[in-house]
């Protein structure tokens, strides 16, 4: 039976259909999880997609984290379920406390919209298990607040525990330690600013997002 | 109700929360403003920091209860403690009823 991936839809999300499409391309089942429903509907994995949830009012993710669905997402993650936050979804997961640190405005106040190179620095996570350690992936970015920051103590912890899964080859936004994506201590929650769902076909300029999303589907097929 | 007077109820407070980036956190908006000031002839400006101000009214039994509630509100919602600090000013307006 195909794995079921739930994609959270907040008012202001705008990458949800790209994620549904990418999951289906890889043979998974994908469905929308409505922000107002306090359930993840028994799915095997959750993606919090990109966009501008609740208009990014106050701070990106600050209001989305109080949505009814987020209680269910947090409970799902705490029980070991695979959860991935992409771009605005990464911001939501840090605000919800599922991932450490925060995302600030980009260095130089520059909105970045381009394709970047990412180095896979850890394959021990639900989003990188099928990728090759040290390999370089070409994946689009599209954000204003993607400048990852955290306390020096937290940065040490992330490094020592091998929690930085993806780093920029050429840092586009000022993120500390070139961080593009991190995982939690349980390795089942990943947040990243780049958009793997937009790199699923050579027609789109790259299909380097496939090993990442197929990792998630592999994690989804394992009973939590 | 003996001895209860008309204004012995919750009080109304005017609240101002100033949210700023924590010391040591880079402030790209502040530095961009600072860099552009010399173009307008303002050469002596230093240390520009950009924050936001949030104002609202709050009912509470007394000032310390009001401050405690606003500080909880700041910690849980109005600021991201990883990168932001808040400064709270609470002023009694009048008896709420």
Interface residues (C-beta under 8 A of the other chain):
Chain A: X58 X59 X62 X66 X94 X95 X100 X101 X102 X104 X105 X106 X107 X108 X109 X147 X149 X150 X151 X174
Chain B: X25 X26 X28 X29 X32 X77 X78 X80 X82 X83
